[in-house]
Amino acid sequence: MPGNAHILPQLRPIRPHELEPLRAAAAADAHEVIDPTHVLVREGKIIGYASLQHHVSLVNCWISSQDAGPLDSLCALSAVESLVAEHGCRGIVLPCDAKSPFYPKLARLGYTGLLQSTINVKGV
């Protein structure tokens, strides 16, 4: 643990000049930076970030692999994207299991895969 671990960090909104140093620090730690809104700073050094996305919708869905085909899935996803846009959101986070038949099609539909991760949920 770093010698200054007893000094608590501060989470505050990111400033424009901090974006590149944040990306460099995260890359050095084998992490990507995804639309940061806040930086975690201790003694002037960026040690983390948060991306609080109030303008992005988390979409969970299921479409039957037995009773629906590719066109059904495409129609459903297009409808979801339209609903999201109508509500003023600018993006979608769409969890999709790698075993889903829909998974290999997401890139062709404009979705970008992130690092392999899990989604964790907690009520506040």
KAUR-V479442 format. One record per helix or strand. SS is the DSSP state (h for helix, s for strand). FROM is the first residue (numbers start at 1). TO is the last residue. If there is no record, write none. Layout:
ss=SS from=FROM to=TO
ss=SS from=FROM to=TO
This chain:
ss=s from=10 to=13
ss=h from=16 to=28
ss=s from=38 to=42
ss=s from=45 to=50
ss=s from=56 to=59
ss=h from=70 to=86
ss=s from=91 to=94
ss=h from=103 to=105
ss=h from=107 to=109
